[in-house]
Amino acid sequence: MDDKFATAEKKVLVDVVKLVQRQGMKGLHGDWKQFLSHFDKKFGASLSDPSRRSNDVLVSFLKSFTKEEDVKLLGKVLQSHLNRNVVEQVTKESLYDGSPEQRLVRLTLEHPLYALDYAFPSHNEGWVVTKLAKKSKVTSMVAVDCEMVHCQDGTEALVRVCVVDHNLQVKLDKLVNPNKKVADYRTEITGVTARDLDGVTFSLRDIQQSMKKLLSPGTILVGHSLNNDLQALKIDHAKVIDTALIFQYSDRPVYRRPSLNTLCKASFQKNSVLGYEVRKKGAPHNCMDDASAAMKLVHARIERGIDTPVSLVQEAVPESEMAKLLIHNIPLNVPNEDLYSLIPGDFTIELKPSTKAQGDKYSAFAIFKDPQQAKQAFENVEGTIEKDSSGRPQKLLVFKLNTGVSAILYLRKMTHDCPVG
């Protein structure tokens, strides 16, 4: 952390100090003015405008904060500023370069979700921040996909990484030792079992070193919902193309991200993008397939023209799916048997496999005999009506646990209007 403060630009340091002032934070020598009185015997607090102080003074003040919560906050604020500067630099470079690849980088960076999804805690121990070339016309690309398991401590751990280059040649395909106890391998999603990891010694650190060799300055990293992979890898890389952000539904909110499968079946002016499903419904993920599909999508976007409209069509929901309601955001300490008392009607509970670990939450389906019963149950359940990020109706249910503590979950329809025959 101290190194990052020491190398930060003055305008960044000034902004951080001003935030500290607004928050009323105090370090080892008190607040900003108290620190100045202690640090500078000549001018003291009479020269309190941070912008008129030297970098050394600003850094010394920020280093005076030692409480863990203060250090974390300052680290997050500093990283946010550094990320913003990187985005500005990459955006300027893409404007100067003008290559299709750089334009797709810019589309990713300009998406409203980018700032939220890619604000990594890369100041923390164990993270790797790749170097960004000041000026580079390099347009080499590699695509990555990762598989993660859910661990007993509530975190996710990396267990497999696949990387392909722009020609779809395999550059990396490794199983990774999670180095912690696994609660759920989520084999139905990851395709990885406990037996697969027997004898695996390759660590996260080893993977990071391998990735650094592939991510030379100027190299563009491609992936679908790439922020999840970078979070698992603990790598902060600025030049990215996220296929979940460069393709958007024409009739859905900007925050609604299409799945990789949806994109591969989408169309450019009636011509299919890839014309195939990455995987059949219910089949486990395959790192190599997903990394290759993301790279193919980027190639297709470039070949068909970045400005060519993309028609992302919502698939019709089968009638069997219409007889379901999705229950999500369920606290882990709520047994699925307890869900029967929250929702009216005759139904069975089926746990929903997740493509990523959900920490202290899980999801399930309430399966009714027919769509009409599902519709009736949704209407009868007591809750606050809302819409999810794609506009589908859902209800917020508030209930009490056996401990007396209040908890919430959501009950959602499977379609926007949930028509029944």
C-alpha positions as CSV (number, residue, x, y, z in Angstrom):
1,M,0.0,0.0,0.0
2,D,2.8,2.4,0.9
3,D,4.4,1.8,-2.4
4,K,1.2,2.7,-4.3
5,F,0.9,6.0,-2.4
6,A,4.5,6.8,-3.1
7,T,4.1,6.3,-6.8
8,A,0.6,7.9,-7.2
9,E,0.1,11.1,-9.0
10,K,-0.4,14.3,-6.9
11,K,-4.0,14.8,-8.1
12,V,-4.8,11.3,-6.8
13,L,-3.2,12.0,-3.5
14,V,-5.0,15.3,-3.1
15,D,-8.4,13.6,-3.8
16,V,-7.7,10.9,-1.3
17,V,-6.7,13.4,1.4
18,K,-9.8,15.5,0.7
19,L,-11.9,12.4,1.1
20,V,-10.2,11.7,4.5
21,Q,-11.0,15.2,5.6
22,R,-14.7,14.8,4.6
23,Q,-14.9,11.5,6.5
24,G,-13.3,13.0,9.6
25,M,-10.7,10.2,9.7
26,K,-7.8,10.4,12.1
27,G,-4.4,8.7,11.8
28,L,-1.6,8.3,14.4
29,H,-1.2,12.1,14.6
30,G,-4.9,13.0,14.4
31,D,-6.8,14.5,11.5
32,W,-5.3,16.4,8.5
33,K,-4.8,19.7,10.4
34,Q,-3.5,18.1,13.5
35,F,-1.1,16.1,11.4
36,L,0.2,19.3,9.8
37,S,0.7,21.0,13.2
38,H,2.8,18.0,14.2
39,F,4.6,17.4,10.9
40,D,5.3,21.0,9.8
41,K,6.6,23.3,12.6
42,K,7.0,26.2,10.2
43,F,3.6,26.5,8.5
44,G,1.6,24.0,10.5
45,A,-2.2,24.0,9.8
46,S,-2.1,27.5,8.2
47,L,-1.3,25.9,4.9
48,S,-4.1,23.2,4.9
49,D,-5.1,23.1,1.2
50,P,-3.9,19.6,0.2
51,S,-3.2,20.8,-3.4
52,R,-0.6,23.3,-2.1
53,R,1.3,20.6,-0.2
54,S,4.1,18.4,-1.6
55,N,3.7,14.7,-2.4
56,D,5.9,13.8,0.5
57,V,3.6,15.6,3.0
58,L,0.5,14.0,1.5
59,V,2.0,10.5,1.5
60,S,3.3,10.9,5.0
61,F,-0.2,11.8,6.2
62,L,-1.8,8.8,4.4
63,K,0.8,6.5,5.8
64,S,-0.2,7.6,9.4
65,F,-3.3,5.5,9.1
66,T,-2.7,2.0,10.6
67,K,-6.2,0.7,11.6
68,E,-7.2,-2.2,9.4
69,E,-10.5,-0.7,8.4
70,D,-8.9,2.7,7.5
71,V,-6.2,1.0,5.4
72,K,-8.8,-1.0,3.5
73,L,-10.9,2.1,2.8
74,L,-7.9,4.1,1.6
75,G,-6.7,1.2,-0.5
76,K,-10.1,0.9,-2.1
77,V,-10.3,4.7,-2.8
78,L,-6.8,4.7,-4.2
79,Q,-7.4,1.7,-6.4
80,S,-10.6,3.4,-7.7
81,H,-8.6,6.4,-8.8
82,L,-5.8,4.3,-10.3
83,N,-8.5,2.3,-12.3
84,R,-10.0,5.5,-13.5
85,N,-6.6,6.8,-14.7
86,V,-5.9,3.5,-16.5
87,V,-9.3,3.6,-18.2
88,E,-8.6,7.1,-19.4
89,Q,-5.2,6.0,-20.7
90,V,-6.6,3.0,-22.5
91,T,-9.5,5.0,-23.9
92,K,-7.1,7.6,-25.3
93,E,-4.9,4.9,-26.8
94,S,-7.9,3.2,-28.5
95,L,-9.0,6.5,-30.0
96,Y,-5.5,7.0,-31.3
97,D,-5.1,3.5,-32.6
98,G,-8.6,3.0,-34.1
99,S,-8.1,-0.7,-34.7
100,P,-11.2,-2.9,-34.3
101,E,-9.7,-4.7,-31.3
102,Q,-9.0,-1.4,-29.6
103,R,-12.5,-0.2,-30.3
104,L,-13.9,-3.3,-28.6
105,V,-11.7,-2.6,-25.6
106,R,-13.2,0.9,-25.5
107,L,-16.7,-0.5,-25.8
108,T,-16.0,-2.6,-22.7
109,L,-14.5,0.2,-20.7
110,E,-17.4,2.6,-21.6
111,H,-20.1,0.1,-20.5
112,P,-22.0,1.3,-17.4
113,L,-21.2,-2.0,-15.6
114,Y,-17.4,-1.8,-16.1
115,A,-16.6,0.5,-13.3
116,L,-18.5,-1.7,-10.8
117,D,-17.4,-5.1,-12.1
118,Y,-13.7,-4.3,-12.6
119,A,-13.0,-2.4,-9.4
120,F,-10.7,-5.1,-8.0
121,P,-9.0,-5.0,-4.6
122,S,-5.7,-5.3,-6.4
123,H,-3.9,-3.5,-3.6
124,N,-4.4,-6.6,-1.4
125,E,-1.7,-9.2,-0.9
126,G,-1.6,-11.9,-3.5
127,W,-2.9,-9.8,-6.4
128,V,-0.9,-9.2,-9.6
129,V,-1.3,-6.0,-11.6
130,T,0.0,-6.2,-15.2
131,K,1.9,-3.4,-16.7
132,L,0.3,-1.1,-19.2
133,A,2.4,0.1,-22.1
134,K,2.4,3.9,-22.5
135,K,1.9,3.6,-26.2
136,S,1.3,0.4,-28.0
137,K,-0.2,-0.7,-31.3
138,V,-0.1,-4.3,-30.3
139,T,-3.4,-6.0,-31.0
140,S,-2.5,-9.5,-30.0
141,M,-5.3,-11.2,-28.0
142,V,-5.7,-14.2,-25.7
143,A,-9.0,-15.5,-24.3
144,V,-9.4,-17.1,-20.8
145,D,-12.0,-19.0,-18.9
146,C,-11.8,-20.4,-15.4
147,E,-13.7,-22.9,-13.2
148,M,-14.1,-22.2,-9.5
149,V,-15.3,-24.3,-6.6
150,H,-17.0,-23.2,-3.4
151,C,-14.9,-23.6,-0.3
152,Q,-15.8,-24.2,3.4
153,D,-14.7,-20.7,4.4
154,G,-17.3,-19.3,2.0
155,T,-14.9,-18.2,-0.7
156,E,-14.3,-19.3,-4.2
157,A,-11.1,-21.1,-5.3
158,L,-9.7,-21.6,-8.8
159,V,-9.5,-25.2,-10.0
160,R,-9.0,-24.9,-13.7
161,V,-7.8,-22.3,-16.2
162,C,-7.8,-22.5,-20.0
163,V,-6.3,-19.9,-22.4
164,V,-6.3,-19.8,-26.2
165,D,-4.7,-17.3,-28.5
166,H,-6.4,-15.4,-31.4
167,N,-5.9,-18.5,-33.6
168,L,-7.6,-20.7,-31.0
169,Q,-4.4,-22.5,-30.2
170,V,-4.2,-23.7,-26.6
171,K,-1.7,-21.6,-24.6
172,L,-2.6,-22.9,-21.2
173,D,-4.8,-25.7,-19.8
174,K,-4.1,-26.4,-16.1
175,L,-5.9,-27.9,-13.1
176,V,-5.1,-25.9,-10.0
177,N,-4.8,-27.0,-6.4
178,P,-7.3,-24.8,-4.3
179,N,-5.1,-25.2,-1.2
180,K,-8.2,-25.1,1.0
181,K,-11.0,-27.4,2.0
182,V,-13.7,-27.6,-0.7
183,A,-17.4,-27.5,0.3
184,D,-18.8,-28.0,-3.2
185,Y,-17.0,-28.9,-6.4
186,R,-20.2,-28.1,-8.3
187,T,-19.2,-30.8,-10.7
188,E,-22.5,-30.5,-12.6
189,I,-21.3,-27.0,-13.5
190,T,-17.5,-27.1,-13.5
191,G,-17.0,-30.7,-14.7
192,V,-14.3,-31.0,-12.0
193,T,-14.3,-33.7,-9.4
194,A,-12.3,-34.3,-6.2
195,R,-10.5,-37.1,-8.0
196,D,-9.5,-34.8,-10.8
197,L,-7.5,-32.7,-8.3
198,D,-5.7,-35.7,-6.7
199,G,-1.9,-35.0,-7.0
200,V,-2.4,-31.6,-8.5
201,T,0.4,-29.3,-7.3
202,F,0.0,-26.3,-9.6
203,S,-1.0,-23.3,-7.4
204,L,-2.7,-20.0,-8.0
205,R,0.7,-18.3,-7.8
206,D,2.0,-20.6,-10.6
207,I,-1.0,-19.7,-12.7
208,Q,-0.4,-16.0,-12.1
209,Q,3.2,-16.4,-13.3
210,S,2.0,-18.2,-16.4
211,M,-0.6,-15.6,-17.2
212,K,1.9,-12.8,-16.8
213,K,4.0,-14.3,-19.5
214,L,1.0,-14.4,-21.8
215,L,-0.1,-10.8,-20.9
216,S,2.8,-8.8,-22.3
217,P,2.1,-5.0,-22.3
218,G,-0.5,-4.2,-25.0
219,T,-2.0,-7.7,-25.1
220,I,-5.8,-7.7,-24.9
221,L,-7.5,-10.3,-22.7
222,V,-10.8,-11.6,-23.9
223,G,-13.5,-13.4,-21.9
224,H,-17.2,-13.7,-21.1
225,S,-18.0,-11.9,-17.8
226,L,-14.3,-11.7,-17.6
227,N,-14.4,-9.9,-14.3
228,N,-15.3,-13.2,-12.6
229,D,-12.2,-14.9,-14.1
230,L,-9.9,-12.0,-13.1
231,Q,-11.3,-12.1,-9.6
232,A,-10.5,-15.8,-9.3
233,L,-7.1,-15.3,-10.8
234,K,-6.4,-12.3,-8.7
235,I,-5.1,-10.5,-11.7
236,D,-5.8,-6.9,-12.6
237,H,-5.3,-6.4,-16.4
238,A,-6.5,-3.1,-18.0
239,K,-6.9,-4.0,-21.7
240,V,-9.9,-6.3,-21.8
241,I,-12.8,-7.2,-24.1
242,D,-15.7,-8.6,-22.2
243,T,-18.2,-10.3,-24.6
244,A,-20.9,-9.9,-22.0
245,L,-20.6,-6.1,-22.3
246,I,-19.9,-5.6,-26.0
247,F,-23.2,-7.3,-27.0
248,Q,-26.5,-6.0,-25.7
249,Y,-30.2,-6.8,-26.1
250,S,-32.0,-4.2,-28.1
251,D,-35.2,-4.5,-26.0
252,R,-33.7,-5.2,-22.5
253,P,-32.1,-3.0,-19.9
254,V,-28.4,-2.2,-20.5
255,Y,-27.6,-4.2,-17.3
256,R,-29.0,-7.4,-18.7
257,R,-26.1,-9.5,-19.8
258,P,-26.6,-12.1,-22.5
259,S,-25.2,-15.6,-21.8
260,L,-22.4,-17.1,-23.8
261,N,-24.8,-19.6,-25.3
262,T,-27.2,-16.9,-26.3
263,L,-24.5,-14.9,-28.0
264,C,-23.3,-17.9,-30.0
265,K,-26.8,-18.4,-31.4
266,A,-27.4,-14.7,-32.0
267,S,-27.5,-13.1,-35.4
268,F,-25.9,-10.3,-37.4
269,Q,-28.5,-9.1,-39.8
270,K,-30.0,-12.6,-40.1
271,N,-26.6,-14.3,-40.3
272,S,-25.8,-16.4,-37.3
273,V,-22.7,-15.3,-35.3
274,L,-21.3,-18.8,-34.6
275,G,-24.4,-20.9,-35.3
276,Y,-24.0,-23.4,-32.5
277,E,-24.6,-23.9,-28.8
278,V,-21.6,-23.9,-26.6
279,R,-23.2,-26.6,-24.5
280,K,-26.4,-28.5,-24.4
281,K,-28.8,-27.7,-21.5
282,G,-27.6,-29.3,-18.3
283,A,-24.1,-30.2,-19.6
284,P,-21.2,-29.0,-17.5
285,H,-19.0,-26.1,-18.5
286,N,-15.8,-26.8,-20.4
287,C,-13.1,-24.2,-20.0
288,M,-11.6,-24.7,-23.4
289,D,-14.9,-24.5,-25.2
290,D,-15.9,-21.3,-23.4
291,A,-12.5,-19.5,-23.9
292,S,-12.6,-20.5,-27.6
293,A,-16.2,-19.3,-28.0
294,A,-15.4,-15.9,-26.5
295,M,-12.5,-15.5,-28.9
296,K,-14.7,-16.5,-31.9
297,L,-17.3,-14.0,-30.8
298,V,-14.7,-11.2,-30.9
299,H,-13.6,-12.4,-34.4
300,A,-17.2,-12.5,-35.6
301,R,-17.9,-9.0,-34.3
302,I,-14.8,-7.6,-36.1
303,E,-15.4,-9.5,-39.3
304,R,-19.1,-8.5,-39.6
305,G,-18.3,-4.9,-38.6
306,I,-18.3,-3.4,-35.1
307,D,-21.1,-1.1,-36.1
308,T,-23.3,-3.8,-37.6
309,P,-26.5,-4.4,-35.5
310,V,-26.6,-7.5,-33.5
311,S,-30.1,-9.1,-32.9
312,L,-30.2,-10.9,-29.6
313,V,-33.5,-12.7,-29.4
314,Q,-35.0,-14.0,-26.2
315,E,-35.7,-17.7,-26.6
316,A,-39.2,-18.9,-25.9
317,V,-39.7,-20.5,-22.6
318,P,-40.9,-24.1,-22.8
319,E,-44.3,-24.8,-21.2
320,S,-42.5,-27.2,-18.7
321,E,-40.5,-24.2,-17.5
322,M,-43.6,-22.0,-17.2
323,A,-44.8,-24.4,-14.4
324,K,-41.8,-23.2,-12.3
325,L,-41.1,-20.2,-10.1
326,L,-37.5,-19.3,-9.3
327,I,-36.7,-18.7,-5.6
328,H,-33.4,-16.9,-5.3
329,N,-31.2,-15.1,-2.7
330,I,-32.1,-17.8,-0.2
331,P,-29.9,-17.6,2.9
332,L,-27.9,-20.8,3.4
333,N,-29.3,-21.2,6.9
334,V,-32.8,-21.6,5.5
335,P,-33.3,-25.3,4.7
336,N,-35.1,-25.8,1.4
337,E,-37.9,-27.7,3.3
338,D,-38.8,-24.4,5.0
339,L,-39.7,-22.9,1.6
340,Y,-42.9,-24.9,1.5
341,S,-44.3,-22.7,4.4
342,L,-43.5,-19.5,2.5
343,I,-45.1,-20.2,-0.8
344,P,-48.8,-21.3,-1.2
345,G,-49.8,-24.2,-3.4
346,D,-48.8,-27.7,-4.2
347,F,-45.2,-27.9,-5.5
348,T,-41.9,-29.6,-5.2
349,I,-38.5,-28.0,-4.6
350,E,-35.5,-28.5,-6.9
351,L,-32.2,-26.9,-6.1
352,K,-30.8,-24.8,-8.9
353,P,-27.2,-25.4,-9.9
354,S,-25.3,-22.2,-10.1
355,T,-22.6,-21.3,-12.7
356,K,-20.7,-19.6,-9.9
357,A,-20.5,-19.8,-6.2
358,Q,-23.0,-17.6,-4.4
359,G,-21.3,-17.3,-1.0
360,D,-24.0,-17.4,1.7
361,K,-27.0,-17.7,-0.7
362,Y,-28.5,-20.3,-2.9
363,S,-31.4,-20.7,-5.4
364,A,-34.1,-23.2,-6.0
365,F,-37.1,-23.9,-8.3
366,A,-40.7,-24.3,-7.0
367,I,-42.1,-26.8,-9.6
368,F,-45.9,-26.9,-9.9
369,K,-48.2,-29.3,-11.9
370,D,-48.9,-26.7,-14.6
371,P,-48.3,-23.1,-15.5
372,Q,-51.7,-22.0,-14.2
373,Q,-50.8,-23.2,-10.7
374,A,-47.5,-21.4,-10.8
375,K,-49.2,-18.2,-11.9
376,Q,-51.8,-18.5,-9.1
377,A,-49.1,-19.1,-6.4
378,F,-47.1,-16.1,-7.5
379,E,-50.3,-13.9,-7.3
380,N,-51.3,-15.2,-3.9
381,V,-47.9,-15.0,-2.1
382,E,-47.5,-12.0,0.1
383,G,-44.6,-9.8,-1.0
384,T,-43.5,-6.6,-2.6
385,I,-43.8,-6.7,-6.4
386,E,-40.6,-5.8,-8.3
387,K,-38.8,-6.6,-11.5
388,D,-35.4,-8.2,-11.9
389,S,-32.6,-6.8,-14.1
390,S,-34.2,-8.2,-17.3
391,G,-37.7,-6.9,-16.4
392,R,-39.2,-10.2,-15.2
393,P,-41.8,-9.9,-12.4
394,Q,-40.6,-11.0,-8.9
395,K,-41.7,-10.5,-5.3
396,L,-39.5,-9.6,-2.3
397,L,-40.5,-11.9,0.6
398,V,-39.6,-10.9,4.1
399,F,-39.8,-13.7,6.8
400,K,-38.4,-14.6,10.2
401,L,-35.9,-17.4,10.8
402,N,-36.3,-19.8,13.8
403,T,-33.9,-17.5,15.6
404,G,-36.3,-14.6,15.3
405,V,-34.1,-12.7,12.9
406,S,-35.7,-11.3,9.7
407,A,-34.5,-12.5,6.3
408,I,-35.4,-11.9,2.7
409,L,-35.6,-13.9,-0.6
410,Y,-37.1,-13.3,-4.0
411,L,-39.7,-15.3,-5.9
412,R,-39.6,-14.7,-9.7
413,K,-41.6,-15.7,-12.7
414,M,-39.8,-17.5,-15.6
415,T,-40.9,-15.0,-18.2
416,H,-41.8,-11.3,-18.6
417,D,-45.5,-11.8,-18.8
418,C,-45.8,-15.5,-17.9
419,P,-48.6,-16.3,-20.3
420,V,-50.5,-19.5,-19.8
421,G,-52.5,-21.6,-22.3
